């Protein structure tokens, strides 16, 4: 962790500390405090210690000075508060040393006593039995939990399920160990039939520490290879994180919930303050060492299981993880120093500030871990639908998966915001009453409603679009979709997408508290202005609507519009896209269409016109055309020819040639291919039967002078 970052965070942290140090405590003394004061005054050793503390406090307190007429500068205020903080810290360290020497004297007095009281013996037996029972039951619970360990590549849901089962087993083991200790303390180790106060203190601290270990083990396990946990870090890194946090948590919980109350109970009130300072100082030192160790372990474990398996998260997830790894050591350093300062200088605020802030911080960290894990695994979320649904809507699964990924990312972002809010609220930086106001609750409900509406709209669009995609490939009877169906469904898809986007946006904005009435009115005015200013566009749309109502153009048709001929590739409500024979694409607006020539509607017809010599027999020529047609029908494997050959007879007679025409009716769009084949067959039959086609004749016309010369 960079030294500059630590110093900057420490200076930022000092300002509220020093401001708090100047505020006098105004809490009225309770009956318990008065009794404690009487106990101190009645005990000579405690009374002398109190006198020494008061003298040191008076010596460390600067003399009161008259308030200046003008407020001091900001730099001067910082300097004065820093000096006050330094003096108080020096005095506190001096008192700490004095009180540590007194603790050593008290320990020596206890050692010279030479014997343990029955209460101490009962307490030791209770401690030994509960620890042994906890170890045995923990092994049994671990064995059951290992049976549900998912593979390293398991998703977040599978890992969370296995972790929940493991937590349940360990909670049962913890309750059984605590219950066994309570029963033994009551029935075996106690002569009065009830556990002593010291035994009760230990059992409470034992249960709280066990609960913390179970919850921490659910996040990062010391045996990650064999039992489930939410973390996907390397097993070695998880073991380091778990061991260091448990070490600090055990010292704090056992120290403040068991050792301090027990010391006060057995040695008197005067020993509580120095022992509390000692425990807080040792815990702070161990916590700073633990932060350093965990930071190094996490830096070495950047290649976690997901990345090692070739499934890296998104760029956003990787960026969030990288940012968190850089800033959490600084936040941990600030947290440890702040808690130590409160525990040493303001012990009466430990429960109000430190305990409350720590609990909220733990909750925020749990939410943060879930958010980061969900963000990392959002791209791996998959929805499995039945085969019957996939048969009708083949694309619905992929669309729902993309929607689920997006929703998971949004939920992860919301969880990140909630984690930050919980953390800052727990330390009192934001008043929790602000979050519980009616306006804030209404905003949260509106935001949730807006997200729900957006999700429902996305699901509806995915279902309808998937159904349209299926119908574009398959007709109702199982065959291929017709061109009319493809055209109408494409238009419906565009219109439906625009409509659902507009309605979903309007409703979502309305749920967020935005008045959409002016937007609707503005949209009407804008639409009217566009209508007046874009008459050509309006004409395109209106003409396009009537063209679709008359079923004049469909995708795949061969048409001629506005002097352009080609096949239709796409039809919109405003224009038609035509691919010409040379490959050029032409987009023709409907406003320029006066006449639509559709060459592939209902049926196609090839007209075969042949020219033969004037002296050829017409019946012979018709017979040759019929023979060529029979050969064509034999080659027609697709059965696109409808009916027989229709003769129109002689349609033109010139000086040396005559023209005959025959018609072949085919399926729509098939007459061009059939016509090419038929022309080839007609040539072959004419050549076999000796039917001649006269060559083209040319007539030469000479000028009069040239003609006279030739005659001469």
ZAZAFI-34104 format. One record per residue: x negated, y negated, z negated of N, C-alpha, C in turn; residue in three letters. Coordinates in pm, whole numbers, plus 50000, padded with zeros to 5 digits. Atoms other than C-alpha are relative to their C-alpha. Layout:
<nodes>
XYZXYZXYZala
...
</nodes>
This chain:
<nodes>
499155012050000500005000050000499114987550000unk
500875011749993498424965950100500054992049872unk
500085007850124497214944549809500784987150013unk
499245012449984498754913049959501485002049978unk
498564997350018502184928849970500325001949852unk
499744997950143501874939749605499994986749926unk
500085012950069500764905049492501184991150034unk
498855008349962503514887949692501275004649930unk
498824994950069506174910849551499944997049850unk
500135002750143504764905649199500324985549970unk
499705014250022504914867649232501484997050016unk
498555001949984508474869149365500765005349880unk
499344993950115509384891349072499814991649876unk
500305007350123507784868048813500984988649975unk
499135011650018510154839048876501235003149917unk
498864997150088513354855348739499575005049863unk
500474995450131511294871648462499714988249909unk
500375011550082509874838748341501204991549966unk
498785007350032513264822048368500775007149890unk
499324992450104514734850048159499284998749866unk
500775001050124511904846747907500304987149926unk
499705012750064512944810547841501414999449944unk
498625000250047516584819247773500095006349862unk
499894994350135517334824647402501125010149996unk
498964989950022519284855247298501054994549907unk
498925006150078522674844347166501005010249952unk
499054989750044524264877747078500144999949849unk
499815000150145525784877446727499575013349941unk
500454987550064524344902946482501195008549962unk
498954990650037526404934046431499725005549860unk
500184993950133526904953246104498825009449999unk
501124990849993524404979046221498684992449994unk
501225007950003521794951946281499734994649859unk
500185004950138522404937345934499495011149910unk
500454988750081521974971945778498545003350030unk
501394997649966518764976745971499084989749936unk
500805010550063517464943445844499855002549850unk
500094996950144518304953545486499035011549976unk
500944988950016516424986245534498574995350011unk
501375005149985513364967345652499564992249877unk
500375008350115513444942645363499815008349874unk
500134991650117513834970245107498745008650004unk
501224992149985510834989345244498824990550008unk
501135009350007507534972445156499175000350128unk
500814998949877505644985645457500714993450118unk
499245006149891508414975645698500094984949983unk
499905014550025508754941645529498714993050038unk
501295006149964505044934345568499824999650152unk
500125000049854505144944645931500874989350063unk
499115010449947508114921645993499414986249979unk
500635013150026506294892645829498864997550098unk
501105001649905503244898846049500524996950141unk
499425002849867505414899646362500534985750009unk
499465013749998507144867246267498884989750003unk
501135009349997503824850446197499354999550138unk
500584999949865502444861746530500904993050100unk
499065006749910505604849446702499924985049986unk
500105014550023505324815246537498694994750057unk
501305004549948501644813246630499994999550152unk
499994999649853502384822246991500964990150062unk
499005009349947505294797647028499424986150008unk
500575013549991504154763847160500894989949930unk
499255010650069505174732246980500964993550096unk
498965006249918508324716047104499594985950038unk
500345013349949507744685447314501264993150047unk
498835007849958510094658147405500245002050148unk
499644997849859511924663147728499654987750081unk
500345011749918510614640848002501264993650056unk
498865007449947512844614748139500385005250139unk
499744994749866512484629148491499635014750004unk
500334985649993512524666148576498635001850064unk
501334997749943509014679748643500095005850140unk
500064994649864507934690048988500095015249997unk
499844985449992508524725249111498695007249967unk
501294993750029504824733749101499684999449851unk
500245001150144504604720648744500865009849922unk
499134990350068507584741848641499435014150010unk
500584986749983505944772948788498775001649911unk
501214999250082502674764748610500365001749852unk
499604998950140504424759648275500605013749968unk
499404987050025506484791148305498965011250007unk
501074990049993503404810948411499175000149873unk
500785000750124501494798248109500785006049883unk
499184994350107504404806947879500055015150009unk
499984985549981504644841448029498675006449959unk
501304994650039500904846747983499825000349849unk
500135000250147501024836047618500865010949936unk
499134989750057503984858647547499445014050027unk
500564986949968502314887647727498795003149912unk
501174997950087499094882647529500435003349858unk
499514997250135500994881047203500645013749991unk
499364986950002502994911647300498985011250000unk
501054989950000499844931347375499315000849864unk
500574999750135498414920747039500885007349901unk
499084992950089501514932246859500035014950033unk
500024985949963501394964347061498825007349935unk
501164993650062497894971746937500195001749850unk
499764999150145498854963946577500985011149966unk
498984990050029501934985846596499525014050034unk
500564986949971500005014346760499135005049885unk
500794995950117497605014446467500905004149885unk
499074996150106500575015846232500625013650028unk
499474986749965501995045546424498985010849967unk
501034990150030498675063146387499935002749850unk
500004998350146498775056746010501185008649957unk
498834992250037502295070745991499825014750040unk
500254986249959501245101646189499065006849903unk
500914994250098498365107045950500715003149869unk
499244997350123500775104245657500845012650015unk
499204988049979502985130745813499125012549998unk
500904988549999499985153745867499535003649860unk
500454997250138498855149945505501105005949916unk
498924994050078502275160445388499855015149995unk
500374986050002501245195545492501125009850023unk
498884990849982504705210545542501094993550082unk
498895004949921507695207345771501305001849924unk
498714999150066511175200545650500885010250071unk
499094990549934513995225445721500644994250126unk
499405006249881515515200145963499035000250117unk
501004999749894512245198446157499855013950056unk
500104986249953512015236246172501205003650088unk
498804997349920515625238746296499924993150135unk
500135007249873514865212346559499025007150092unk
500994993149917511775230846681500595012850058unk
499384987849950513725263346709501024996950110unk
499035004049898516465245546902499314996450131unk
500755004049880513915230647142499465012350073unk
500604988249938512195264047201501075008650068unk
498964991449943515425283447260500644993850123unk
499375006349883516965258047497499054999850119unk
500964999949888513765255547702499885014050059unk
500094986349951513495293547724501265003950077unk
498754996749931517175297347813500114992750133unk
499945007749876516905269648073499095006050106unk
500924994049904513875286348234500555012950058unk
499464987249953515535320648253501214997850090unk
498805002549920518895307748376499664992650129unk
500415006949878517125284648623499465009550104unk
500494989949906515335314348778501145007850063unk
498844992649947518625332948812500774991350100unk
499305009049908520325302548967499214998050128unk
500825001449880517385298149204500075012150090unk
499884987949919517665334249315501305000050079unk
498735001049927521345329049402499944989250107unk
500065011149903520565296049576499195003750122unk
500854996449887517835311449794500725008650102unk
499244991849905520365335149946500744991650103unk
499255008849910522085305250109499094989850068unk
500935009449938518935288150238500165000250152unk
499855000349855519525276650598498635000250069unk
501285000549927516825278750869499464985850006unk
500585013549997514415249350902500634990950106unk
499415008149892516175238051222501494997649981unk
498565001650023519635237151062500384985350003unk
499505013649997521765206351106500334994749862unk
499745006650128522765181650839501185006449927unk
498824994350065526185197150773499675013649936unk
500364986950054524775232450727499064998649881unk
500935002150111521975219450505500734994349879unk
499255005750112524385198850294500865010649932unk
499184989350059526665228950245499155009249912unk
500874991250079523785251150129499484992849876unk
500475007750116522495223449902501094998849895unk
498895000750096525935219549744500165013049922unk
499914987150070526045256749664498865001449899unk
501134999450092522555254649510500214991149878unk
499735009150113523565224649297501045006149907unk
498974993750083526635243349176499405010849910unk
500634989550080524555273149062499134994049889unk
500895005850100522025251148883500784992249894unk
499165006650102524745230648712500595010249904unk
499494989450088526255262848581498915004749904unk
501114995850086522835273548451499694989649895unk
500255010750098522315239648285501064999949890unk
498944999950101525695240948110499875012149908unk
500154988150084525045276347991498844998449903unk
501145002150090521615267047851500354990049890unk
499605009950102523045236347674500985006149901unk
499034993850090525965256447537499325010049907unk
500724990650085523595283547410499234992649891unk
500715007750101521435257447238500934994249896unk
499045005750095524485241247080500535010749905unk
499494989150085525815274646956498945004449899unk
501054996050093522455284546807499744989249896unk
500205010750097522015250146650501114999349898unk
498865000650092525455253246493500065012249910unk
499744987850075525645289446386498755006449942unk
501204992950044522015300546343499004990749932unk
501065008750050519645271346287500504989449903unk
499445010050090521965250746065500635007049881unk
499414994250122522905258445706501364994249969unk
498725006650028525905234845710501105003850097unk
499004996149901527675249846011500194989950111unk
499955010149893527195218646223498574996350034unk
501375003849966524115207646418499624986749935unk
500485012450061521975180946258499954988850103unk
500055011449909521655146346403498815000950095unk
501174998549913518165153846534500265010450108unk
499674990049899519425185246710500964994550105unk
499065006149905522285165746865499294990650095unk
500775009049914519855139346992499245007850106unk
500774992149904517695165947154500905006450104unk
499124993449905520615184747311500554990150103unk
499525010249906521965152547463498914996250101unk
501115003449910518525143247602499695011650094unk
500244988249917518075178947728501015000950114unk
498974999149897521385178047917499814989150106unk
500185011049903520725143848074498795002750088unk
501204997149921517215153948181500255011650097unk
499674989049911518515186748322500884995650116unk
499135005149893521215168548518499194992150102unk
500855007649908518615144848665499175009450086unk
500814990549923516435174248767500845007350106unk
499144993149902519365191948937500304990950119unk
499695009449891520335161049135498764997050084unk
501225002649924516735153949229499615012150083unk
500334987849926516235190149333500885001650123unk
499134999449883519185186449570499464991350113unk
500545008949897517355158549752498655005050049unk
501334995349964513765170949745499625011349906unk
500214988050080512905205649625498525003249988unk
501404995750014509575217549480499715013250070unk
500154987249932510185250649657500824999750129unk
499175002749882511495237949991500005011450100unk
500034988849905510475269150184501025010849967unk
499154988950043512795291249981501394995649956unk
498685004350044515725269849866500404987350074unk
499545011449917517885243450039499864986749929unk
500045013850047517545205949999500364991050117unk
499615009349895518735175450189498804994650077unk
501185005649936515205163550265499475009750106unk
500624991949894513485175550583498504997950003unk
501445001850007509995166250469499305013549991unk
500804987950016507185191450465500095004949856unk
499874994750137507365214750161498984994249903unk
501015005550090504085201450019500374985849956unk
499605013750034505355165550033501195000149904unk
498864999150091508645175349868499575003949859unk
500474995850132506785192449586499334988449927unk
500665011650063504665161249521501034989849955unk
498975009850036507695138349525500805004749879unk
499214994750112509705160749295499205000149870unk
500794999150122506865166449047499744986549937unk
500295013250056505995129549007501244993349944unk
498785006350051509585117648970500475007049873unk
499594992750120510385145148720499114996549881unk
500915003750109507285136048516500404986649938unk
499635013250052508305099548486501395000449938unk
498644999550053512005107148437500045007549867unk
500034992750127511225132648165499484991649887unk
500545008750105509085107947971501004989349959unk
499055010850032511685080347996501225005549927unk
498764994850061514725101847914499725005749861unk
500314994250131513115121947633499514989349903unk
500515010350089511385091047500501074991049944unk
499005009850044514345067347487501255006549943unk
498804993450052517115092647419499725009549885unk
500284990350106515295116047180498914995249904unk
501125003350087511895104547051500254987249922unk
499755012650071512875068546969501075001449891unk
499024998250109516115077346783499505009249889unk
500514991050103514345105946605498974992949912unk
500975007650079511485083146498500694990449905unk
499245009050088513935057846364500685007649888unk
499304992050102515785085446182499045005249894unk
500944993750094512695100846022499004990349939unk
501085008850047510145072545993500464985949969unk
499525013250032512295041545966500054990950122unk
499775009349890513235011846180498734993050046unk
501195007849966509824995246170499165006550109unk
500824993049899508285021646398500645000450137unk
499304998849872510845018546677499394990950106unk
500505009649900509474987346846498645003950056unk
501294996149940505824998046879500085012850082unk
499884987649925506815032946990500714997750133unk
499325003149875509215018847247499044993350098unk
500995006549914506474996447382498995010050054unk
500954989949955504085025847396500615008950108unk
499344991349901506585048047581500214992650131unk
499775007849877507475020347826498704997850076unk
501285002549933503805012947897499475012750067unk
500464987449940502855049447951500865003750121unk
499114996749888505935054748170499734991050120unk
500295009149889505085023748378498715004050071unk
501264995849939501515035448432500195012750082unk
499754987649927502645070248530500864997450125unk
499155003049885505305055548760499204993650112unk
500835006149896502765033848944499095010450065unk
500814989249944500495064048985500855009050089unk
499114991549921503465084449108500374993550132unk
499675007049875504375057949365498855001250098unk
501164998849912500835058849500499885014150056unk
500104986149954500805096849519501085003250103unk
498914997049907504205098749687499814992750132unk
500245007349876503255071849939498985007350087unk
501004992549923500165091550041500595012950055unk
499414987449954502135124050060500964997750117unk
499065002949892504815108150279499284995750127unk
500785003849882502195092950509499425012250070unk
500544987849941500655127350560501095008850059unk
498904991149957504075143450617500894993250102unk
499175006649898505215121650907500585009950098unk
499474989649910505615152651124500905009349923unk
499064991850077508705166150949500525011450085unk
499534987849933510615197351045500694996950132unk
499245002949877512885180851302499074996450114unk
500935003849895509995165351490499145011850042unk
500834988449966507925196951470500745010050087unk
499214990749920510775216551625500344994350137unk
499735005749869510845193451924501344993150011unk
498735006949998514015175351825499864986649929unk
500175012950065512955139751743501294992250003unk
498805008150005515575114951641499944988650100unk
499945011349909516575083851830498974989549959unk
500955010850030514415052751848500464991949880unk
499475007450114516725035151602499725007449870unk
500244992050120516435063851353498524999949963unk
501435000050028512655065351388499564986449947unk
500355013350049512415027651342500474997749857unk
499505001450136514605028751030499145007749901unk
500864991950088512505056750879498634993449982unk
501325006450009509255038650960500064987549912unk
499855012150082510505006050808500165003549853unk
499804996050139511665023550492498725005249937unk
501264994950055508325041250449499024988849969unk
500925011050027506525007950463500424991549881unk
499565009550101508684988350220500305006449866unk
499584994450127509645013649954498914999749893unk
500985001250109506255013449771500014986349934unk
499935013450059506514975849725501234998649911unk
498795000650082510104978849602499845008349873unk
500244991950119509065006849367499084993149901unk
500915007450088506204985749228500764988949926unk
499215010650063508564956449165500965005849897unk
499064993850092511104979549002499325004449870unk
500704995050119508564995248764499554988549911unk
500485011450079507024962248655501174992649935unk
498845007050055510434946248606500605007849883unk
499464991850110511714975348396499074999749878unk
500935000650112508544975048185500094986649928unk
499895013250061508864937648126501254998949914unk
498765000650077512484940948013499895008849875unk
500104990950115511684970847788499094994549892unk
500965005150098508794952547619500474986949938unk
499655013450050510124916947588501474998449965unk
498565001350025513914921447592500605013949981unk
499504986250016514644956147451501515000849984unk
498544999750014518244946447374500734999450134unk
499395000649866518824942447751499715012550082unk
500354987949924517594977047846501255006650056unk
498784993349952521054992247866500754991250099unk
499235009049914522584961448026499384997950136unk
500685003149874519954955748293499325012450058unk
500824989249946517534984748329500825012550026unk
499244987749982519885013948271501054998550110unk
498975002449897522684999048479499364998750138unk
500665001649871520304988548754499415013050051unk
500574987349958518595022548757501075009550053unk
498924991349954521865041448784500504995650138unk
499545005049871523025019149067498945002250108unk
501084997749903519615022349233499965014550045unk
499974985949964519785060249220501165002950096unk
498854998249911523265059249373499714994150138unk
500335006349873522025035149640499005008450079unk
500994991649931519055057849717500655012550058unk
499294988449946521345087949753500774996550127unk
499265004549881523545068549994499034997050114unk
500995003349898520445056250175499435012550065unk
500524987549944519055091450215501025006450094unk
498954994449913522385103550353500124992150129unk
499885008349880522525074050592498845002550096unk
501154997749914518995079350722500045014050062unk
499924986349946519545116950758501095000850107unk
498934999949901522855111150940499574992750126unk
500475007449884521225085451165499015008150081unk
500994992049930518415109451250500645011750073unk
499374988249939520725138651325501264996650078unk
498775003749929523455118551500500035005750141unk
500044994949862522275129451844500175015150008unk
499884985449999522435166151739501395004949960unk
498654996050040526095165851632500745005450123unk
499304993649890528135189251851501385004649955unk
498634995750023531855196051871500265012250089unk
499714987749927532905231251974501515001350017unk
498574999049971536295234352145500305014050055unk
499634986849945538215266052241499845000550151unk
500174998349856537705280252588501244996150078unk
498775003949932541355274152672500034985050027unk
500055014549981540865236752620498954996450103unk
501065003049904537605236752813500405003850142unk
499554996349867539335254353103500834989050064unk
499185011049948541765225253139499264986850002unk
500755012550011539465197253025498515003449986unk
501404995350012535895208153108499054989549947unk
500925010650042534315174253031500334994549863unk
499575006150126536135167452706498985002449889unk
500954996950109533505184452488498814990550004unk
501155009149991530595163652619500404985749965unk
499555013550032532635131752592500234998549850unk
499795000550145533685139752235498675000349926unk
501314999750064530075147552149499344986350003unk
500545013649993528985113552273500744990749905unk
499225008250092531815097752077499615002849855unk
500404996550136530845116851762498614994549967unk
501335005850024527235105751803500104985149971unk
499835014450024528325069551828500644997349865unk
499345001950129530665072551531499065003249884unk
500964996750105527935089451326499004988749980unk
500925011350014525575060751401500674988249931unk
499285010950066528245035651298500185002949851unk
499844996250142528945054750975498664998649927unk
501315001450062525205056050904499664985349974unk
500235014350020524975018350953500834994649884unk
499155004350111527915012950718499445005049867unk
500594994750123526265035650459498754992249960unk
501175008350031523055015350486500424986849934unk
499515012550059525014983550415500535002549860unk
499484996750133526795000450124498865002549902unk
501134997350088523465012449981499344987149953unk
500605012850038521984977549989500924992449905unk
499055007150086525154963049837500045005949860unk
500004993550131525204988649556498734996649923unk
501265003050068521534982349480499944986049944unk
500085013950047521734944549459501094997049898unk
498945002050100525014946549266499585005849866unk
500424993850125523504969849007499034991549922unk
500975008650069520714945248927500534986049975unk
499395012850032523114916248902499684988950096unk
500315010549904521884897749209501264995450072unk
498705003649945525454897849343501065003849898unk
498954997250096528464895349118500955010450058unk
499134989249951530474927349150501454995450014unk
498625004849989533684907649100500284994050137unk
499805005549865533084891249438500425011050097unk
499674989049911533264925349605501385005749972unk
498714994550037536484933949423501144990250020unk
498955009849976538394902749527500985005250106unk
498974995849905541554906249728499574997350143unk
500465003149865539974889250027498985009950051unk
501004990249958537004913050033500645013550027unk
499324987349978539264943349997500794999850131unk
499275001149872541464930850282499055000850119unk
500974999649891538374925650497499515014250023unk
500484986349985537114960850427501065008950064unk
498924992049941540514976050506500204996350147unk
499865004149860540724955450825498875005850085unk
501134994449927537244966750928500185014950022unk
499774985649986538115003150860501105002750102unk
498914998249903541374999851056499524997450143unk
500515003149866539534983851348499145011450053unk
500834988749957536985012051360500865012250032unk
499124988649975539765037951338500744998350133unk
499285002649874541695021651625499045001950118unk
500974998349892538545020151838499695014850024unk
500264985649984537855056951769501175007150066unk
498824993749939541445066951855500094996550148unk
499965004149859541305046852176498945007550082unk
501054992749929538005063352269500385014650021unk
499574986149985539455098052206501075001350108unk
498944999749898542555090452416499394998450139unk
500625002049869540395077352699499235012550042unk
500784988049966538125108052682500925011350047unk
499084989449962541115131652700500614997350138unk
499375003349872542845113552987498985000450113unk
501015000049896539625108553181499545014250032unk
500354986149975538725145153136501075007350080unk
498914993849923542155155753262499994995350145unk
500055005349863541815132853565498845006450077unk
501154993649934538345146853640500325014450039unk
499624986249968539785182053625500965000550119unk
499035000249892542715173353854499374995650132unk
500675004049877540355157054103499315011850067unk
500664988249944538655190854148500955011650024unk
499084988749988541645213954112501424994750011unk
498595003549988545245211154226500805007449894unk
499154993750102548185221954013500075015050019unk
499924985749976548285256154181498675007249993unk
501314993750010544565262254136499104997350119unk
500825002849883543385251154482499334986449988unk
500665013049997541525219854585501034988950001unk
499095011450006543125186254520500124993650137unk
499775006649872544665168454816499414986049998unk
500555013549991543375135354942500924989949934unk
499055009150065546555118354824499855000649848unk
500194998650145546055132354474498724993349954unk
501265006350038542425121254465500104984950002unk
499875014649990543345086254578500804994449883unk
499155005250108546155081254327499365001849864unk
500644997850130544215096654038498824990549979unk
501105009650013541205074654110500534986249965unk
499395012950032543415043854109500554999949858unk
499464999250136545145055653792498894999749895unk
501115000250095541785061853622499494985749979unk
500485013850013540615026353696500994991449923unk
498985008150068543905010853587500125003949853unk
499884995550138544105032253272498804995549916unk
501195004550073540505024053172500084985349966unk
499875014450025541114986853211501084997349896unk
498895002350092544444988553028499655003949856unk
500304995650137543215008752730498884991649940unk
501055008750052540094986952701500584986849952unk
499405012850038542214955352693500855001649875unk
499124998250115544824968852451499215003449874unk
500804996550118542234984652220499244987949947unk
500725012050044540224952452214500944990349930unk
499035009250060543314931452140500435004949862unk
499544994750129544544954451862498884999849897unk
501145000350092541064957251711499754985949950unk
500185013950042540684919451707501124995749906unk
498885003350089544134916451550499805006049862unk
500264993850130543144941151276498904992849924unk
501065007550066540034920551205500444986349953unk
499485012950046542244890351138499904989050102unk
500105010249895541664872351468501364998550066unk
498715002749938544784855851607499865001450151unk
500144997349856545174870151957501054992750082unk
498975007349923548184848652052499374989550091unk
500655009549906545954820452187499255007150112unk
500714992749894543914846552375500965004850108unk
499024995449902547014860952537500504988350084unk
499545011849925548284826152628498914995050095unk
501115004249914544834816652758499815009250119unk
500134990549890544674848552962501084997850105unk
498935002849903548054840053117499704987750083unk
500335012249926546904805153208498875002650098unk
501134996849911543634818253348500475008550118unk
499474991849891545514844653546500784991750101unk
499265008749908547824818053688499064991550084unk
500975008149925544854796353782499295008550105unk
500654991249903543144825753947500955003350115unk
499034997049895546364833554133500104988850101unk
499925011349907546534798454277498684998150074unk
501305002649937542824795854345499495011450083unk
500494988249926542364830854483501175006950069unk
498864994349928545274836154716499595012050085unk
500474988849920543144858854929499915012649914unk
500084988550090542514881354628501395005449968unk
498634995650026546214882054546500575007250120unk
499524993449878546974890654908499385013850014unk
500654986849996544414918854891500745009849910unk
499384991050097546064933454581501415003950044unk
498624997149960549634930354708500045009250121unk
500054991349882548784945255047499535014049963unk
500484987050043546874972954878501075008149929unk
498914992950069549864981454659500975006050101unk
499054994949901552174984554960499385010950087unk
500664989549923549605004855152500025013149923unk
499954987850080549455029554863501425005349987unk
498614995450007553235030354831500415007050130unk
499684993849872553485038755201499105011950033unk
500904988549981550745064955167499324999350136unk
500615002049870548905050355463498555004350002unk
501444997050004545315056655349499725008249876unk
500484991950111543795083655133498525002850019unk
501424996549990540245094055055499825012150092unk
500284989249906538785115955328500664998350136unk
499355002349871541045102455606499044993350097unk
500735007149894539605090655937500964989650055unk
499075010849967541125056856008499284989750086unk
500515011849931540705025556211500774988149947unk
499395012150055541364992456036499114988250033unk
500715012549971540374957156132498885002350102unk
500984997449895538534970756438498865009049958unk
501064991350051536414994756226500565013949986unk
499564986150007536725032456262498985008049920unk
500874991450079535335058556026500805007549896unk
499354992150104536085081055730500084991849871unk
499755007450124537495067455403499255006949886unk
500724994650115535155072155105500634996149868unk
499405004550126536945051954839501074989750030unk
498905009549988540195033054806500244993849864unk
499675007250123540695006454540501294992350023unk
498765007649989543614983654475499814987750088unk
500275012249924541894955854671499395002650136unk
500734997849875539824971754948499875014950026unk
500264986349960538935003355135498575000650051unk
501374998349956535405016455193499975010550109unk
499974991649881534935031255540498565002850044unk
501314995849951531895051055656500105002150150unk
499954999149854531305045956028499225012150049unk
500664988349943529995072556266498494999149996unk
501455001550005526475057956260499464999549857unk
500424999850140526375060155880500174986949927unk
499835013050065527075023555812501265000049913unk
498865001150091529385015855518500664986550021unk
499235012249977532114990155569501054998849890unk
498995002950103534184974955286500984990050060unk
498995008149931537384961455435501054995749898unk
498915004550089539674939755215501345001950068unk
498694997149943543334947555262500664987750062unk
499395012049941544154911355344499674998750148unk
500365000649859542384915955680500555011750080unk
499454988249933544304947755765501394996550052unk
498695002049938547144942556011500615013450041unk
499524987049954547394977856145499055010849948unk
500784988650048546245010955998500205011450099unk
499954988449911545425038356247499375011849928unk
500464988350074545165071356063499965011950095unk
500174989249903543755099256278500045013849935unk
500004987050069544055126856017501275001949918unk
498774998550075547655125055904500915010350068unk
499064989649958550035154855942499335010750088unk
500684990449913548145171256233499074992350094unk
500885005749899545455165156495500295006150137unk
499714995049865545685169156872498874996150094unk
501045002349900543005173257132500624999850139unk
499515001349863543805161657487498855002850096unk
501034995849904541775179757750500414995450140unk
499755005049865541655161158083498895005250092unk
500974994649904539985178858379500294994350138unk
499895004749861539355166258731499515011050093unk
500364989649904539325191459015500194994550141unk
499865004449860539125189159392501475000050040unk
498615001749962542275178659567500585012550064unk
499504988149930542495211159759500145011949908unk
499894988750092542365233459445501465002849968unk
498644995750036545455253659348500264996149855unk
499665004850135547155237759045500265011749908unk
499714988350085548385271458918498735007049958unk
501274993750034544885285458937499264992149891unk
500675008450102543555256058739500665001949864unk
499314998050128546245260458472499685013649940unk
500364986750050545465297458448498604999849940unk
501355001050055541795288858395500014993049864unk
499895006950130542755264658118500585009349894unk
499424990550096544895291757954498975010549957unk
501024990050036542055316757972498964993949904unk
500955006650091539695291757811500634998349861unk
499325001650129542315286057540500045013149923unk
499994987050067542575323257468498635003249941unk
501344998150055538825325357430499784991149877unk
500145009050115539005295257193500705005649877unk
499274994350113541615312156979499265011949940unk
500784988850053539385342656950498844995149914unk
501105005650079536635320256816500484992449877unk
499465008050110538935302156570500135008749875unk
499984991950122538015319256244500744993249885unk
499355007350108539505292156025501494997950024unk
498575001149966542905293056200500494985649986unk
499625014150005543075255856250500894996350119unk
499175002949883544925258056585501465002949966unk
498574998750025548655252656558500715001550136unk
499254998049876550785267356838499125003350119unk
500714996649877549805273157198499544987750073unk
500515010849916548315252857476501174993450073unk
498915007549936550675225657600499454993050123unk
500455006149874550265216157971500854987850030unk
499305011949950551125181258085500004999650153unk
500044999549853550345190658445499084989650058unk
500815009949930548885167158702500434986249955unk
499675013450049548685132658558499454989150092unk
500535009849905546755115658840499505007350124unk
500464994249873546005122559211499384988950082unk
500725009949922543395103459406499745005650140unk
500254995849863541985106959757499415014050008unk
500664987149992539785136659686500035007749868unk
499934993250131540505145859319501394998749944unk
498795001250080543375152459092499665003449854unk
500264998550145543515151558704501155007549937unk
499014992350076545285176858483499694998349851unk
500185001950145545855173958106500715011149925unk
499434989950090546415200157836499754995649855unk
500065004450140547025194657460499865012249907unk
500194989850103545815215557163500314993649865unk
499605005250130547485209456824499255007549890unk
500814994050107545335215256516500404994149865unk
499845005850133545245208856147499384986049998unk
500525013850002544505172556044498484999749994unk
501445002050000540955162256128499205011050066unk
500724988849940540075194956307499964999250152unk
499875000049855540825184556664498704995950069unk
501265003849934537375169456728499115012350022unk
500814987949985535525201856664500615009850099unk
499324991049906538125222456850499854994850142unk
500125005749866537945198557143498645002350061unk
501364997649947534185202157176499855014450046unk
500114986049961534405240057182500835003050125unk
499134997349885537295239957428499414994550129unk
500625005749880535455217357671498905009150053unk
501044990849955532515241257680500595012450066unk
499384988049943534815270957743500644997050136unk
499395003749871536665252758026498934999450108unk
501085000549899533365246258206499595014250041unk
500434986449968532385282958178501055007150087unk
498944993249924535765295458309500094994450141unk
499965006149867535785270458599498865005350086unk
501134995249924532345282358700500205014650041unk
499754985949968533415319058684501045001450112unk
498924998849902536535313158894499754991750125unk
500335007649879534835290459145500834987550017unk
499245012549991536955260359067498994988750002unk
500995010549982535005230859194500524986849948unk
499735013750044534875197159045499244991050096unk
500695007949898534115172459323499044990249937unk
500955009950052531055151259275500534986050026unk
499555013849977531545114359246499544995150138unk
500315005249866531645096959589499804985049992unk
500315014349994530225063259671500304994950141unk
499675006249871531355040059954499074988250021unk
500935010749966528815017560125500704990250094unk
499405010649918530014984860273498874990950048unk
501075008249943527654966860513500564986350038unk
499595013249951527794929760596500205000150151unk
499724999949854529064920560949498764998850087unk
501195001649917525704908861087499155012650004unk
500784987850005523984940660967500705011150080unk
499264990049924526754961861122499804998050151unk
500175002949858526364944561461498625004450047unk
501344995849962522664951161460499925015150010unk
500054985549997523184987861383500715005350126unk
499284995649880525734991461668499184997350127unk
500825003249882523354973961913498835009850009unk
</nodes>
